[in-house]
Amino acid sequence: MAHSGRWKARTGARGFLALVAGCFLWLASAAAPAAETAPDKPPDKPGDKAPAKPAANAAPDWQKLETKAVPLLQPRQVASPGLFDPERQKVIVFPKDGSPVDTALPHAGKDKAGNDNPALLARLQGKFIWIDANGDGKAVPEETRAVAPDGFTDPFTCDLHYEDGTATPYSFRLKAVVEGEKYALIRATARVAEFQGQKIVLLDDNGNGRYDDAGQDAVIVGDGPVSLLGRYISLGGKFYETLVHAGGTTMEIRPAPDIETGTVDLFEKYTPSQKSENLKIHTLIISGTQGSFAFDDNHKAQKVPAGPYDLVFGLLERAKEWVYLKKGDKTSFTVIANQTVTPHWGGAVKAKFDVASDEKGIVVSPPAFFGEGSEQYFPENYRQAPVTVSVALVYKDLRRIERRVPVGSHKFDVLPDGTLGPVTLKPYRWTGDEYQVTVDYNSGIMGGVTTRQDFQFVPMRKKAGEKKP
């Protein structure tokens, strides 16, 4: 019995010690980090969803910017590509019979009565143009504008309707391309947004009633020169991705992802065509898959996303002369990350032209003007400074000395659309002689351009019964 009691005492002591040890173990486990002893998750309730994990490298959200309309009081308040380059303009051709023509401006959707929104019609009546702004088919004075001596009308305003269901007032002028027949639609309103204290100006630069045409519509960021709409813009030393709605009333913007950049310096290797005071470079625009970026005298170099680019447009002004330039066959270049590229352009301008024979004589095509970087120059107004062509007969006299006998000269005629027509000059005689053809143009921006080309005249065979010219 005594033995049995001692056993019970020992087992009781052991149980007490085990209980104390268990308490210490429990305290230690309770103090351990939760990651090591995470509590059991309670059972999910019906309909519960696991919280979404943030995606790796998720793009930031778009921020919507509402724009406001700002009237352009005169066409050259903003000098942009679409104001000068005919290939960027929407042209309305009016029929000779005076019937109305569809302007093809956006008119999607239906009106309050459930009918399709009518097309916006226009009619040319002498020196006046009517736009059916309310779609009722009735010409009233409020919808009619006169064509001024400079070829422009005062602004028209109408409501445009877009595929996304939005509608907004839109203002434009018409500019004579061919008087009495062809008129270009020129924007008369800008849309302006503000972002981080800077203004972003949108222009419907191709005149089709939409503001979202990349590479065609124009944009101005802050105090920079006018550029073309593209994927990215540079603002405050950072890049942003943009998305413009068709009506221009809203644009969306977000920070660009990490992208490699290089530097473009468009003035390092630029040489003016001639030394002249008061030459103003309004803009030089490069375009690529990453967007378009603009340079001028105050923005000679800047960082852009790495990739291929081309010099697509430039605009120069001096006194009352304007010249714009476009890309050539050697104006493309590649921006490499963390490097600087210095495209070559400018320099001496040369003319290129064709010379041919026909039954009337020597035919000289209108010249095209190119800089040393292959960029092509286009004078806005050939009536300010004429382009002339002269022809001289080249022969060797009895002492084998080369002689030149002037045959004739003529100014290139300016056609109704402002371009030049070909010139035909009669040869000295109707035999296979050698001639030298010279084209001269004196520009305050491009300098004096003189280009010569040798040519052998080949008389056309006369048909039976045909008289001499």
MARVEX-693998 format. One line per 2 residues: number of its first residue (from 1); for each residue x, y, z of N, C-alpha, C. Coordinates in steps of 0.1 Angstrom, whole numbers. Atoms other than C-alpha are relative to their C-alpha. Layout:
# residues N
NUM> X Y Z X Y Z X Y Z | ...
//
This chain:
# residues 469
1> 8 -12 0 0 0 0 9 13 0 | -9 -12 -1 28 24 9 7 2 -14
3> -6 -1 13 45 16 -24 -10 6 -10 | 10 -5 9 13 23 -42 -2 15 2
5> 2 -15 -2 10 58 -25 12 8 -5 | -11 -7 5 45 67 -34 -1 1 -15
7> 1 -1 15 38 59 -70 -10 11 -4 | 10 -10 3 7 80 -70 6 14 2
9> -6 -13 -2 27 109 -55 9 4 -11 | -9 -3 10 54 106 -81 -7 3 -13
11> 7 -2 12 29 104 -110 -7 14 1 | 6 -14 -2 11 135 -95 10 11 -3
13> -10 -10 2 43 154 -95 4 1 -15 | -3 -1 15 51 144 -131 -11 7 -8
15> 11 -7 7 17 155 -142 0 15 2 | -1 -14 -2 22 188 -126 11 7 -8
17> -11 -5 8 56 192 -143 -4 1 -15 | 4 0 15 41 182 -177 -10 12 -3
19> 9 -11 2 13 208 -172 7 13 -1 | -7 -12 1 38 235 -165 8 2 -13
21> -7 -1 12 59 226 -195 -9 3 -12 | 10 -3 11 28 226 -217 -3 14 -1
23> 4 -14 0 20 261 -206 11 8 -7 | -11 -7 7 55 273 -216 1 -2 -15
25> 1 3 15 52 256 -250 -11 8 -6 | 11 -8 6 19 273 -255 3 14 -1
27> -4 -14 0 32 307 -246 10 3 -11 | -10 -2 10 62 302 -269 -6 0 -14
29> 6 1 13 40 292 -298 -9 12 -3 | 8 -12 2 17 322 -292 8 12 -4
31> -9 -12 2 47 346 -293 7 -1 -14 | -7 2 12 60 331 -326 -7 9 -11
33> 6 -9 11 55 352 -359 -12 -7 -6 | 12 5 5 21 348 -375 2 -8 -13
35> -3 7 13 37 337 -408 3 -15 3 | -4 13 -3 50 306 -390 -12 -8 6
37> 12 7 -6 18 297 -371 -13 8 -3 | 12 -7 4 -9 313 -391 -13 -7 4
39> 13 7 -4 -44 307 -377 -7 -5 -12 | 8 5 10 -67 286 -396 -10 10 -6
41> 10 -10 7 -88 306 -422 -14 -6 2 | 14 5 -1 -125 304 -414 -5 -4 -13
43> 6 4 13 -145 287 -440 -7 11 -7 | 6 -10 8 -156 308 -469 -15 0 0
45> 14 -1 1 -191 321 -469 -5 -2 -15 | 5 1 14 -212 314 -500 1 13 -7
47> -1 -12 8 -205 340 -527 13 8 3 | -12 -7 -3 -172 352 -511 10 -2 -11
49> -11 1 10 -143 359 -536 13 4 6 | -14 -4 -5 -106 360 -529 4 13 -5
51> -4 -13 5 -92 395 -531 10 -1 -11 | -8 1 12 -76 402 -564 14 5 3
53> -14 -5 -1 -38 405 -565 4 10 -10 | -4 -10 10 -23 435 -582 9 -6 -10
55> -8 6 11 -9 426 -616 14 6 0 | -14 -4 1 28 428 -620 1 10 -12
57> -2 -10 11 38 460 -640 -13 5 -6 | 13 -4 5 2 470 -643 1 14 -5
59> 0 -14 5 -4 501 -665 -8 9 8 | 8 -10 -8 -16 532 -647 -13 3 -6
61> 13 -3 5 -52 542 -651 0 12 -9 | 1 -11 8 -62 566 -678 -7 11 8
63> 7 -11 -6 -71 601 -666 -7 8 -11 | 8 -7 10 -98 619 -685 2 15 2
65> -1 -15 1 -93 656 -695 -11 5 -9 | 10 -7 9 -122 677 -707 6 12 -6
67> -6 -12 7 -113 703 -733 -11 11 -1 | 9 -11 3 -128 737 -740 3 5 -14
69> -2 -6 13 -133 753 -774 6 14 1 | -6 -14 1 -111 783 -782 0 4 -15
71> 1 -4 15 -119 801 -815 14 5 -5 | -12 -6 7 -90 809 -839 -5 11 -8
73> 5 -12 6 -96 844 -849 4 3 -14 | -5 -1 14 -76 842 -881 7 -13 -3
75> -5 13 4 -63 812 -901 14 -3 5 | -14 2 -4 -26 817 -892 3 3 14
77> -3 -1 -15 -31 822 -855 8 -11 5 | -9 12 -2 -16 787 -854 4 -5 -13
79> -6 4 13 7 779 -883 3 -15 1 | -1 15 -1 3 741 -887 1 -6 -14
81> -1 7 13 9 715 -914 -12 1 -9 | 12 1 9 -27 713 -926 -4 13 -6
83> 3 -13 6 -28 750 -933 7 3 -13 | -8 -3 11 -1 748 -959 1 -12 -10
85> -2 11 9 3 713 -973 -14 -5 -6 | 12 4 6 -25 705 -998 -3 -15 2
87> 2 14 -2 -20 668 -993 -6 -4 14 | 5 2 -13 -31 672 -957 -14 6 2
89> 13 -8 -1 -63 691 -965 -12 -8 -6 | 13 6 6 -99 679 -970 -5 10 -10
91> 4 -10 10 -110 695 -1002 -14 -4 -5 | 14 1 5 -147 700 -1013 0 4 -14
93> 1 -3 14 -153 699 -1050 -14 3 -3 | 14 -4 3 -184 719 -1061 -3 -3 -14
95> 4 3 14 -202 707 -1092 -3 13 -8 | 2 -12 8 -205 732 -1121 -15 4 0
97> 15 -4 1 -244 730 -1120 -5 6 12 | 4 -7 -12 -245 746 -1086 -8 -9 10
99> 7 9 -9 -261 715 -1069 8 -1 13 | -7 1 -13 -253 709 -1032 8 -13 0
101> -9 11 -1 -225 685 -1023 2 -4 15 | -2 4 -14 -219 664 -991 14 4 4
103> -13 -4 -5 -191 678 -970 7 -12 6 | -5 12 -6 -186 643 -955 5 2 14
105> -3 -2 -14 -183 657 -920 -9 -10 8 | 7 10 -8 -194 633 -892 -14 4 3
107> 15 -2 -4 -232 629 -888 -6 -13 4 | 4 13 -5 -235 595 -871 -12 1 9
109> 11 1 -9 -265 584 -851 -13 6 -5 | 13 -5 3 -301 596 -850 -4 12 7
111> 5 -12 -7 -320 627 -841 -11 -4 10 | 10 3 -10 -347 630 -814 -12 -7 -5
113> 11 6 6 -373 618 -838 3 -14 -5 | -3 13 4 -354 586 -845 5 -1 -14
115> -5 0 14 -343 596 -880 15 2 0 | -14 -1 1 -307 594 -892 4 15 -1
117> -5 -14 1 -288 627 -887 4 3 -15 | -2 -3 15 -287 644 -922 15 3 -2
119> -13 -4 5 -255 649 -941 1 15 0 | -2 -15 0 -240 684 -939 3 4 -14
121> -1 -3 14 -245 698 -974 6 14 -2 | -6 -13 4 -227 727 -991 -3 4 -14
123> 2 -4 14 -234 748 -1022 7 13 -3 | -7 -12 5 -213 773 -1041 -9 8 -9
125> 8 -9 8 -232 803 -1055 7 12 -3 | -8 -11 3 -209 827 -1072 11 2 10
127> -10 -3 -10 -188 843 -1045 -4 -4 14 | 6 4 -13 -209 828 -1017 -1 -15 1
129> 1 15 -3 -209 794 -1000 -10 -1 11 | 10 3 -10 -239 780 -982 3 -14 6
131> -1 13 -7 -236 753 -955 -13 -2 7 | 13 4 -6 -269 736 -944 2 -4 14
133> -4 3 -14 -260 738 -907 -11 -7 7 | 11 6 -8 -295 728 -894 -6 -11 -8
135> 5 12 7 -302 702 -921 -14 1 -6 | 14 -1 5 -335 717 -933 0 2 -15
137> -1 -2 14 -323 722 -969 -4 14 -5 | 3 -13 4 -331 759 -969 12 9 3
139> -11 -9 -1 -305 785 -976 -4 13 7 | 3 -12 -7 -306 814 -952 12 8 2
141> -12 -9 -1 -282 844 -947 9 -5 12 | -8 4 -11 -271 830 -913 9 -12 -4
143> -8 12 4 -257 799 -931 9 3 -12 | -7 -4 13 -240 818 -960 12 9 3
145> -12 -8 -2 -205 832 -961 6 4 -14 | -7 -5 13 -187 853 -988 14 -5 0
147> -15 3 1 -153 843 -1001 7 13 -1 | -7 -12 0 -130 871 -993 11 0 -10
149> -11 -1 10 -102 884 -1016 12 -9 3 | -11 9 -3 -77 863 -997 -3 -15 -2
151> 4 13 3 -97 832 -1006 -6 -7 12 | 6 6 -12 -110 825 -971 -14 5 2
153> 13 -4 -5 -146 826 -958 1 3 15 | 2 -1 -14 -156 837 -923 -4 -14 5
155> 3 13 -5 -162 807 -900 -14 -4 -1 | 13 7 -1 -191 783 -903 0 -7 14
157> 1 8 -12 -204 766 -871 -12 -9 -1 | 11 10 1 -225 734 -870 3 -11 10
159> -1 11 -9 -231 704 -848 4 -13 -7 | -5 13 6 -212 672 -856 -4 -11 9
161> 4 12 -8 -223 637 -844 9 -11 -3 | -10 10 2 -199 609 -838 -5 -14 4
163> 4 14 -2 -200 571 -836 -2 -4 15 | 1 3 -14 -196 571 -798 -12 6 7
165> 12 -6 -5 -229 590 -794 2 14 4 | -2 -14 -5 -213 624 -786 -3 9 -12
167> 2 -11 9 -221 656 -804 6 13 5 | -7 -12 -5 -203 689 -803 0 10 -12
169> -1 -11 11 -203 723 -822 14 -1 -6 | -12 1 7 -176 725 -848 1 12 -9
171> -2 -12 9 -162 756 -866 11 -2 -10 | -10 2 10 -143 758 -898 -2 12 -10
173> 0 -9 11 -135 781 -927 2 -8 -13 | -4 6 13 -133 773 -964 9 9 -7
175> -11 -7 7 -103 783 -984 1 -4 -15 | 0 3 14 -102 786 -1022 13 -7 -4
177> -11 7 6 -79 760 -1038 1 3 -15 | 2 -4 14 -92 765 -1073 -13 8 0
179> 11 -9 -2 -115 795 -1074 -12 -5 -8 | 12 4 6 -151 786 -1082 -2 -15 -2
181> 1 15 1 -145 748 -1079 4 -7 12 | -5 8 -11 -123 735 -1051 3 9 12
183> -2 -8 -12 -122 747 -1015 4 -10 11 | -5 8 -11 -103 733 -986 -7 4 13
185> 6 -2 -13 -118 729 -951 11 2 10 | -10 -4 -9 -97 747 -926 -6 3 14
187> 6 -1 -13 -102 744 -888 0 15 5 | 1 -14 -6 -114 776 -870 -2 -1 15
189> 1 2 -15 -115 762 -834 11 -9 4 | -9 10 -6 -89 746 -812 -7 -5 13
191> 5 6 -12 -97 723 -783 12 0 10 | -10 -2 -10 -77 731 -751 -2 -7 13
193> 1 7 -12 -71 709 -721 12 5 9 | -10 -4 -9 -50 716 -690 4 -13 8
195> -5 12 -7 -27 690 -673 13 4 7 | -12 -3 -8 -2 696 -645 5 14 -3
197> -4 -14 2 -3 733 -651 4 4 -15 | -4 -3 14 4 730 -689 -12 -2 -9
199> 11 1 10 -20 735 -718 4 -10 -11 | -1 9 11 -25 708 -744 -10 5 -11
201> 9 -5 11 -40 722 -777 -1 -10 -11 | 3 10 11 -57 699 -802 -6 8 -12
203> 5 -6 12 -63 709 -838 -4 -11 -10 | 5 9 10 -84 691 -864 7 5 -13
205> -8 -6 11 -56 698 -889 -2 -5 -14 | 3 5 14 -68 677 -918 -14 4 -4
207> 13 -6 4 -103 693 -917 -11 -10 -2 | 11 10 2 -124 661 -915 -10 0 11
209> 9 0 -11 -142 670 -884 3 -8 12 | -4 9 -11 -123 646 -861 13 5 5
211> -12 -5 -6 -95 653 -837 9 -12 3 | -8 12 -5 -81 617 -833 8 -6 -11
213> -8 6 11 -62 612 -866 15 1 3 | -14 0 -3 -27 602 -856 8 3 -12
215> -9 -4 12 0 617 -879 -7 10 -9 | 7 -9 8 -26 640 -894 -5 12 8
217> 4 -11 -8 -41 661 -867 11 6 8 | -11 -7 -7 -20 686 -847 -2 1 15
219> 0 -2 -14 -11 691 -811 11 9 4 | -10 -9 -6 8 717 -791 0 -3 15
221> -1 3 -14 21 708 -757 8 11 7 | -7 -11 -7 30 737 -733 4 11 -9
223> -5 -11 8 52 763 -749 7 -5 -13 | -7 6 11 64 739 -776 -6 3 -13
225> 6 -3 14 60 742 -814 -11 -10 -3 | 11 9 5 31 726 -832 6 -13 -5
227> -4 14 4 35 688 -837 -12 -7 -5 | 11 8 5 14 660 -850 -4 -10 11
229> 6 9 -10 -8 638 -829 6 -14 -1 | -7 13 0 9 605 -819 -3 -7 13
231> 2 8 -12 11 579 -792 4 7 13 | -5 -6 -12 33 597 -767 2 15 -2
233> -4 -14 0 38 634 -758 10 1 12 | -9 -3 -10 66 649 -737 -4 12 7
235> 5 -11 -8 56 671 -708 7 1 13 | -7 -1 -13 77 684 -680 12 -10 2
237> -10 10 -1 105 660 -689 -4 -14 2 | 5 13 -1 83 630 -687 -9 -3 -12
239> 9 4 12 64 610 -714 -13 -5 5 | 14 4 -3 27 604 -714 -6 -6 -12
241> 7 6 11 5 582 -735 -14 7 -1 | 12 -7 2 -25 599 -750 -10 -7 -8
243> 11 6 8 -59 589 -764 -10 11 -1 | 9 -11 2 -80 616 -780 -13 -5 -6
245> 13 4 6 -118 611 -786 -3 8 -13 | 2 -5 14 -131 618 -821 -5 15 0
247> 5 -14 -1 -150 650 -811 9 10 6 | -9 -10 -6 -121 665 -793 -4 5 13
249> 4 -6 -13 -141 673 -762 6 -7 12 | -6 7 -10 -123 647 -742 13 -7 -5
251> -12 8 3 -87 633 -742 3 -7 13 | -4 8 -12 -73 606 -719 16 0 0
253> -15 -1 -1 -37 606 -706 4 -8 12 | -5 7 -11 -16 584 -684 16 0 -2
255> -15 1 1 22 581 -676 4 -12 -9 | -5 11 9 41 561 -702 8 -10 9
257> -9 10 -7 58 529 -691 15 4 -2 | -15 -2 1 96 528 -687 4 -3 -15
259> -4 2 14 109 533 -723 14 6 -1 | -13 -4 3 143 537 -736 0 13 -9
261> 0 -13 7 151 572 -749 14 4 -5 | -12 -6 5 177 589 -770 -2 15 -2
263> 2 -15 3 183 626 -780 1 3 -15 | 0 -4 14 176 642 -813 4 15 0
265> -4 -14 2 194 675 -822 -1 3 -14 | 2 -4 14 180 690 -854 8 12 -4
267> -7 -12 3 202 720 -853 16 -1 -1 | -14 2 -1 237 706 -848 6 0 -14
269> -5 0 13 242 699 -885 -9 7 -10 | 8 -8 9 217 724 -899 8 12 -5
271> -7 -12 6 231 750 -923 -11 7 -8 | 10 -8 7 207 778 -935 4 0 -15
273> -3 -1 15 203 779 -973 6 12 -4 | -7 -13 2 214 815 -972 0 7 13
275> 0 -8 -12 224 839 -945 -10 11 -1 | 10 -10 1 194 860 -938 -5 3 14
277> 6 -5 -13 180 880 -909 -15 -3 0 | 14 2 -2 146 874 -894 -6 -13 -6
279> 5 13 4 143 838 -906 -6 -7 12 | 7 7 -11 118 820 -883 -3 -14 -4
281> 4 14 2 116 783 -881 -12 -3 10 | 11 2 -9 81 777 -868 -1 -14 6
283> 0 13 -5 84 740 -865 7 -10 -9 | -6 11 7 103 709 -875 -5 -13 7
285> 7 12 -6 84 676 -870 6 -13 -4 | -4 14 3 98 641 -867 -11 -9 4
287> 11 9 -3 74 612 -867 6 -14 -1 | -3 14 0 78 575 -859 -11 -8 7
289> 10 8 -6 59 546 -844 -3 4 15 | 3 -4 -14 62 561 -809 -7 14 1
291> 7 -13 -1 47 595 -818 8 10 -9 | -6 -11 7 57 628 -833 5 11 10
293> -6 -10 -9 79 655 -817 6 11 -9 | -3 -12 8 86 690 -828 11 8 6
295> -12 -8 -4 116 714 -827 -1 14 -6 | -1 -14 6 122 751 -833 13 6 6
297> -12 -7 -4 148 778 -825 1 -1 15 | -1 1 -14 139 775 -788 0 -14 6
299> 0 14 -4 137 737 -787 8 -8 -10 | -9 5 10 167 726 -807 3 -15 2
301> -3 14 -3 173 692 -790 -10 -5 11 | 8 6 -11 152 669 -769 0 -15 0
303> 1 14 -1 148 634 -757 -13 -6 -6 | 12 6 6 124 611 -776 2 -15 2
305> -1 14 -1 116 574 -773 9 -6 -11 | -8 6 10 141 552 -791 -8 -7 -11
307> 7 6 12 132 539 -826 2 8 -12 | -2 -7 13 130 549 -862 -9 12 -2
309> 7 -13 3 119 584 -873 3 5 -14 | -2 -7 12 116 606 -903 -4 15 2
311> 3 -15 0 117 644 -908 -12 2 -10 | 12 0 9 81 648 -921 -5 13 -4
313> 5 -13 3 74 685 -920 8 11 7 | -6 -12 -6 89 719 -914 -6 12 -6
315> 6 -12 4 77 754 -917 9 12 3 | -9 -11 -1 99 785 -924 -7 13 -5
317> 6 -13 4 89 822 -926 11 11 0 | -9 -12 1 108 853 -936 -7 11 -7
319> 8 -11 6 91 887 -942 -14 -5 -3 | 13 5 4 60 877 -962 1 -13 -7
321> -2 13 7 74 845 -976 -1 -12 10 | 1 12 -8 65 811 -963 4 -12 -9
323> -4 12 7 81 778 -973 -1 -12 10 | 1 12 -8 73 744 -960 8 -11 -6
325> -8 11 5 94 712 -963 -7 -13 4 | 5 14 -3 86 675 -964 11 -10 -2
327> -11 10 -1 105 643 -961 5 -3 -15 | -6 5 13 128 630 -989 4 -14 2
329> -4 14 -1 144 597 -996 12 -3 9 | -11 2 -9 172 602 -971 -2 7 13
331> 3 -7 -12 155 620 -942 -3 -9 12 | 3 9 -11 149 589 -921 12 -2 9
333> -11 3 -9 171 581 -891 -6 -9 12 | 4 8 -11 171 559 -860 6 6 13
335> -5 -5 -13 173 570 -824 3 -12 9 | -5 11 -9 194 547 -802 0 4 14
337> 0 -3 -14 190 545 -765 13 6 6 | -11 -7 -7 212 569 -745 11 6 -10
339> -9 -6 9 228 583 -777 -7 12 -7 | 5 -12 7 224 615 -797 1 -1 -15
341> 0 1 15 215 616 -834 -2 15 -5 | 0 -14 6 221 648 -855 -3 -1 -15
343> 3 0 14 202 646 -888 5 12 -8 | -5 -10 8 217 666 -916 -12 5 -10
345> 10 -6 9 193 690 -935 4 15 -2 | -3 -14 3 193 725 -950 11 0 -11
347> -10 -2 10 223 737 -970 -5 5 -13 | 3 -6 13 223 747 -1006 -12 -8 -6
349> 11 6 7 190 740 -1024 2 0 -15 | -1 2 15 189 726 -1059 -13 -4 -5
351> 13 4 7 161 722 -1084 2 -12 -8 | 0 12 9 153 690 -1102 -12 2 -9
353> 10 -1 10 133 690 -1134 3 -9 -12 | -2 9 12 127 670 -1166 -1 9 -12
355> 0 -6 13 133 681 -1202 -3 -10 -10 | 4 10 10 116 664 -1231 -2 8 -13
357> 3 -5 13 109 669 -1268 -14 -4 -4 | 12 3 6 75 671 -1284 -2 8 -13
359> 2 -7 13 59 684 -1316 0 15 1 | 0 -15 -1 58 719 -1302 14 6 4
361> -14 -5 -4 95 721 -1290 5 -7 12 | -7 5 -12 114 717 -1258 -9 3 12
363> 9 -1 -11 92 710 -1228 7 -2 13 | -7 1 -13 105 717 -1193 -11 -1 11
365> 9 3 -10 86 703 -1163 2 10 11 | -2 -8 -12 79 724 -1131 11 -6 9
367> -11 5 -9 110 722 -1108 -5 -4 14 | 1 4 -15 111 705 -1074 13 4 7
369> -12 -5 -7 135 719 -1048 3 -9 12 | -5 9 -10 156 698 -1025 12 5 7
371> -11 -3 -8 180 704 -997 11 -11 0 | -11 10 -1 213 686 -989 -4 -13 7
373> 4 12 -7 195 662 -966 -11 -7 -8 | 11 5 9 170 653 -995 -14 5 3
375> 13 -6 -3 142 672 -978 -5 9 -12 | 5 -7 12 119 688 -1004 -7 13 5
377> 5 -13 -4 109 725 -1002 -11 4 -9 | 12 -5 8 76 740 -1013 -3 14 4
379> 4 -14 -2 72 777 -1017 -16 1 1 | 14 0 -1 37 786 -1005 -6 8 -12
381> 6 -9 10 31 814 -1031 11 3 -11 | -9 -2 11 49 813 -1065 -2 14 -6
383> 3 -13 6 33 846 -1074 9 11 6 | -9 -9 -6 56 864 -1050 14 1 -7
385> -13 0 8 88 854 -1068 -1 -10 -11 | 2 9 12 85 839 -1103 12 -10 -1
387> -10 10 4 104 808 -1114 2 1 -15 | -2 -2 14 120 812 -1148 9 -11 -6
389> -8 10 7 135 788 -1174 6 7 -12 | -7 -5 12 160 797 -1201 7 -11 -8
391> -6 10 8 174 777 -1230 10 6 -9 | -11 -5 9 207 781 -1249 4 -11 -9
393> -6 10 10 220 763 -1280 15 -1 3 | -14 2 -3 254 748 -1273 6 -7 -12
395> -8 6 11 279 742 -1301 14 4 1 | -15 -3 0 316 744 -1309 2 7 -14
397> -3 -7 12 328 769 -1334 12 -6 -8 | -10 6 9 355 764 -1361 13 -2 8
399> -12 1 -8 382 768 -1334 -2 -10 11 | 4 10 -10 365 741 -1313 -2 6 14
401> 4 -7 -12 355 767 -1287 -15 -1 2 | 15 2 -3 322 759 -1270 -7 14 1
403> 8 -12 0 296 786 -1276 -14 -3 5 | 14 2 -4 261 792 -1262 -7 12 -6
405> 9 -10 6 234 810 -1281 -13 0 7 | 13 0 -7 204 821 -1260 -11 -2 -10
407> 12 3 9 172 807 -1276 -12 7 5 | 12 -6 -6 146 820 -1252 -2 -3 15
409> 3 2 -14 133 822 -1217 -15 3 3 | 15 -1 -3 99 821 -1200 -2 -2 15
411> 4 3 -14 83 823 -1165 -9 -12 0 | 9 11 -2 66 792 -1153 -14 6 4
413> 14 -5 -3 28 799 -1153 -4 -6 13 | 6 5 -13 11 796 -1119 -14 -4 -3
415> 14 5 3 -20 774 -1123 -10 4 11 | 10 -4 -10 -53 781 -1105 1 -6 14
417> -2 6 -13 -44 757 -1077 13 5 7 | -13 -5 -6 -11 776 -1070 12 -7 -4
419> -12 7 4 12 751 -1085 5 5 -14 | -6 -5 13 34 756 -1116 -4 -9 -11
421> 3 8 12 26 744 -1151 13 -1 -8 | -12 1 9 52 732 -1177 2 11 -9
423> -3 -10 10 69 755 -1201 5 -6 -13 | -5 5 13 74 749 -1238 7 11 -8
425> -8 -10 8 101 767 -1258 4 -5 -13 | -4 5 14 108 765 -1295 15 -1 -1
427> -15 1 2 143 753 -1304 5 10 -10 | -6 -10 9 167 774 -1324 -2 -5 -14
429> 3 6 13 162 750 -1353 -5 -14 2 | 6 13 -1 144 717 -1359 9 -11 -4
431> -10 11 2 174 695 -1359 5 -5 13 | -5 6 -13 191 673 -1333 12 8 5
433> -10 -8 -6 211 700 -1314 1 -2 15 | -3 0 -15 226 702 -1279 -5 13 6
435> 4 -12 -7 210 726 -1255 3 -1 15 | -1 -1 -15 215 738 -1219 -13 7 5
437> 12 -5 -6 183 743 -1199 3 5 14 | -3 -6 -13 186 766 -1168 -13 5 7
439> 11 -5 -8 160 771 -1141 5 9 11 | -4 -10 -10 163 801 -1118 -12 3 9
441> 10 -4 -10 144 809 -1086 7 8 11 | -6 -9 -10 153 837 -1061 -9 1 12
443> 8 1 -12 139 830 -1026 7 6 11 | -6 -5 -12 144 849 -994 3 -10 10
445> -2 11 -9 144 816 -976 10 -10 -5 | -8 10 6 160 791 -999 12 6 -7
447> -11 -7 7 184 817 -1015 -2 -1 -15 | 0 1 14 192 819 -1051 2 -14 -5
449> -1 14 5 186 786 -1068 1 0 -15 | -2 1 14 201 780 -1102 5 -14 -4
451> -3 13 4 202 746 -1118 0 -2 -15 | -1 2 15 214 736 -1153 0 -14 -3
453> 1 14 5 208 705 -1173 2 0 -15 | -2 1 14 221 695 -1207 -10 -9 -6
455> 11 7 6 197 682 -1232 2 0 -16 | -1 1 14 197 669 -1268 -14 0 -6
457> 13 -1 6 167 680 -1288 -2 -11 -11 | 3 10 10 152 652 -1309 -13 4 -7
459> 12 -4 7 127 665 -1335 -10 -12 -1 | 11 10 2 94 647 -1336 -3 -2 -15
461> 4 2 14 86 631 -1369 -14 5 -4 | 13 -5 4 59 648 -1387 -9 -10 -7
463> 10 9 6 28 629 -1397 -3 5 -14 | 3 -4 13 17 629 -1433 -11 11 0
465> 10 -11 1 -1 662 -1442 1 10 11 | -1 -9 -12 10 679 -1409 9 11 -4
467> -7 -12 3 22 715 -1412 11 2 11 | -10 -3 -10 53 728 -1395 -6 8 11
469> 5 -8 -11 47 743 -1361 4 14 -1
//
